[in-house]
Amino acid sequence: MKAVRINEFGGLDVLQWAEVPEPKPRPGQVLIKVDSSGVNYADIMRRQGNYPGPDLPATLGLEAAGAVAELGEGVTGLTVGQRVMAMGPQGNAEYVAVNANYVFPYPETVDPVQAGGMPIVFLTAYHLLKTRGQLQPGDTVLIQAGASGVGTVAIQLAKAWGARVITTASSPEKLDLARSLGADETINYAAQDFEEEVRQLTDGDGVELVLECVGGPVLEKSVRCVASYGKLISFGNASGTAAALPSGDIFAANRTVIGFSMGRSPMGRLDHPAAMAELFPMLAQGQVRLVVDRVLPMSQAAQAHQHLSNRGSQGKVILTP
Ligand SMILES: NC(=O)c1ccc[n+]([C@@H]2O[C@H](COP(=O)([O-])OP(=O)(O)OC[C@H]3O[C@@H](n4cnc5c(N)ncnc54)[C@H](OP(=O)(O)O)[C@@H]3O)[C@@H](O)[C@H]2O)c1
């Protein structure tokens, strides 16, 4: 079979569409014949050597969807041929073996090409808003980078759960997309001072919840957008820039700063099956959808990586074998 491989960390030129042995499912694993596999910002960081993963040489990807090809010893509740989506390393390949705990049979209404781009963004947005954020109807949430893969889902879920959504992005086109997904207010944070805008939009109170994934000065200002007793969840650092957080911005204003990493959560700590049981009906009823930026063949993974690195994507980029 073929897979998107890296033999070393580096630029786009380290990506190869190369022949590798087909994986064998270990006990507790499921082998999937892949229909599609998403590209996430973490794949860019992984290629550059800034994100954990298997020893090199290795296959990229953190999620995939396809047909169950083989069940490892002890796996129950799934059948060969069933269509599933899954989270797990090495998904950018024709076949992937993943832990059965992270395999989810999906509704027939979901497009098999879109399915491979869903698990990471849907589960991340769900756990940010619900599990960690404890979002309540009527809350105001500030979602940074609203046109990102995660942002496009978080906007829709927050609206479906009764929140007011303020979101940011770096271009008018991205803000148009955010509004089309239900965002109540949008701010171009490349052109405007979003801290000042949020203050005005909330009559000086700030917001109950901030989802922050850009880091650096955006994180510093985002903390000051949180209302008293509100929360900020830091879940990424797309800018690659360090932040300096004055302690007074946290304690003196009774704010809570939370960290979230789905990939580095201990096994079983996050209830993914319960999340999917809530999300799949919302997908089937059209309450939420995946925003697909483009679908590319896996052999063109470098083009996908370049598009994400350039901040060009709106929603998800998906690869097919
Ligand atoms: N903690 C977790 O479990 C978890 C899970 C999934 C994703 N994440 C994080 O969530 C964020 C979004 O992930 P994604 O896969 O949805 O990413 P994505 O679609 O590639 O979006 C990333 C966005 O970040 C913004 N950004 C700001 N500065 C950037 C820079 N210097 N380079 C690139 N992008 C920059 C861009 O939006 P603008 O152009 O509008 O600024 C860009 O579109 C990432 O930080 C990722 O690491 C975390």
The ligand as an SDF file (V2000), in Angstrom:
LIG
                    3D

 48 52  0  0  0  0  0  0  0  0999 V2000
   -5.7260   20.8750   21.6260 N   0  0  0  0  0  0  0  0  0  0  0  0
   -6.3020   20.0520   20.7680 C   0  0  0  0  0  0  0  0  0  0  0  0
   -6.7090   18.9480   21.1050 O   0  0  0  0  0  0  0  0  0  0  0  0
   -6.4450   20.5060   19.3440 C   0  0  0  0  0  0  0  0  0  0  0  0
   -7.1460   19.7420   18.4110 C   0  0  0  0  0  0  0  0  0  0  0  0
   -7.2900   20.2290   17.0970 C   0  0  0  0  0  0  0  0  0  0  0  0
   -6.7190   21.4540   16.7730 C   0  0  0  0  0  0  0  0  0  0  0  0
   -6.0180   22.1500   17.6950 N   0  0  0  0  0  0  0  0  0  0  0  0
   -5.4360   23.4660   17.3820 C   0  0  0  0  0  0  0  0  0  0  0  0
   -6.4860   24.2820   16.9050 O   0  0  0  0  0  0  0  0  0  0  0  0
   -5.9950   25.1970   15.9480 C   0  0  0  0  0  0  0  0  0  0  0  0
   -6.7830   25.0320   14.6800 C   0  0  0  0  0  0  0  0  0  0  0  0
   -6.5090   23.7430   14.1460 O   0  0  0  0  0  0  0  0  0  0  0  0
   -7.0380   23.3560   12.7060 P   0  0  0  0  0  0  0  0  0  0  0  0
   -6.5190   22.0130   12.3880 O   0  0  0  0  0  0  0  0  0  0  0  0
   -8.4920   23.6270   12.6600 O   0  0  0  0  0  0  0  0  0  0  0  0
   -6.2080   24.4170   11.8610 O   0  0  0  0  0  0  0  0  0  0  0  0
   -6.3950   25.2350   10.5090 P   0  0  0  0  0  0  0  0  0  0  0  0
   -7.7000   24.9100    9.8720 O   0  0  0  0  0  0  0  0  0  0  0  0
   -5.1350   25.0970    9.7670 O   0  0  0  0  0  0  0  0  0  0  0  0
   -6.4940   26.7170   11.0520 O   0  0  0  0  0  0  0  0  0  0  0  0
   -5.4660   27.3460   11.7530 C   0  0  0  0  0  0  0  0  0  0  0  0
   -5.7710   28.8360   11.7440 C   0  0  0  0  0  0  0  0  0  0  0  0
   -4.9650   29.4830   12.6920 O   0  0  0  0  0  0  0  0  0  0  0  0
   -4.8420   30.8320   12.2960 C   0  0  0  0  0  0  0  0  0  0  0  0
   -3.4530   31.2760   12.4150 N   0  0  0  0  0  0  0  0  0  0  0  0
   -3.0350   32.3250   13.1130 C   0  0  0  0  0  0  0  0  0  0  0  0
   -1.7230   32.4870   12.9870 N   0  0  0  0  0  0  0  0  0  0  0  0
   -1.2850   31.5170   12.1530 C   0  0  0  0  0  0  0  0  0  0  0  0
   -0.0120   31.1770   11.6060 C   0  0  0  0  0  0  0  0  0  0  0  0
    1.0870   31.9010   11.9090 N   0  0  0  0  0  0  0  0  0  0  0  0
    0.0700   30.1240   10.7850 N   0  0  0  0  0  0  0  0  0  0  0  0
   -1.0000   29.4020   10.4890 C   0  0  0  0  0  0  0  0  0  0  0  0
   -2.2530   29.6780   10.9740 N   0  0  0  0  0  0  0  0  0  0  0  0
   -2.3740   30.7340   11.7880 C   0  0  0  0  0  0  0  0  0  0  0  0
   -5.3020   30.9450   10.8450 C   0  0  0  0  0  0  0  0  0  0  0  0
   -6.5560   31.6330   10.8180 O   0  0  0  0  0  0  0  0  0  0  0  0
   -6.5590   33.2190   10.4720 P   0  0  0  0  0  0  0  0  0  0  0  0
   -5.8870   33.3580    9.1310 O   0  0  0  0  0  0  0  0  0  0  0  0
   -7.9890   33.5790   10.4530 O   0  0  0  0  0  0  0  0  0  0  0  0
   -5.7720   33.8590   11.5750 O   0  0  0  0  0  0  0  0  0  0  0  0
   -5.4870   29.5050   10.4210 C   0  0  0  0  0  0  0  0  0  0  0  0
   -6.4830   29.3750    9.4610 O   0  0  0  0  0  0  0  0  0  0  0  0
   -4.4890   24.8940   15.7960 C   0  0  0  0  0  0  0  0  0  0  0  0
   -3.7760   25.7570   16.6560 O   0  0  0  0  0  0  0  0  0  0  0  0
   -4.3870   23.4650   16.2790 C   0  0  0  0  0  0  0  0  0  0  0  0
   -3.1010   23.1390   16.7420 O   0  0  0  0  0  0  0  0  0  0  0  0
   -5.8710   21.7040   18.9630 C   0  0  0  0  0  0  0  0  0  0  0  0
  1  2  1  0
  2  3  2  0
  2  4  1  0
  4  5  1  0
  4 48  2  0
  5  6  2  0
  6  7  1  0
  7  8  2  0
  8  9  1  0
  8 48  1  0
  9 10  1  0
  9 46  1  0
 10 11  1  0
 11 12  1  0
 11 44  1  0
 12 13  1  0
 13 14  1  0
 14 15  2  0
 14 16  1  0
 14 17  1  0
 17 18  1  0
 18 19  2  0
 18 20  1  0
 18 21  1  0
 21 22  1  0
 22 23  1  0
 23 24  1  0
 23 42  1  0
 24 25  1  0
 25 26  1  0
 25 36  1  0
 26 27  1  0
 26 35  1  0
 27 28  2  0
 28 29  1  0
 29 30  1  0
 29 35  2  0
 30 31  1  0
 30 32  2  0
 32 33  1  0
 33 34  2  0
 34 35  1  0
 36 37  1  0
 36 42  1  0
 37 38  1  0
 38 39  2  0
 38 40  1  0
 38 41  1  0
 42 43  1  0
 44 45  1  0
 44 46  1  0
 46 47  1  0
M  CHG  2   8   1  16  -1
M  END
$$$$
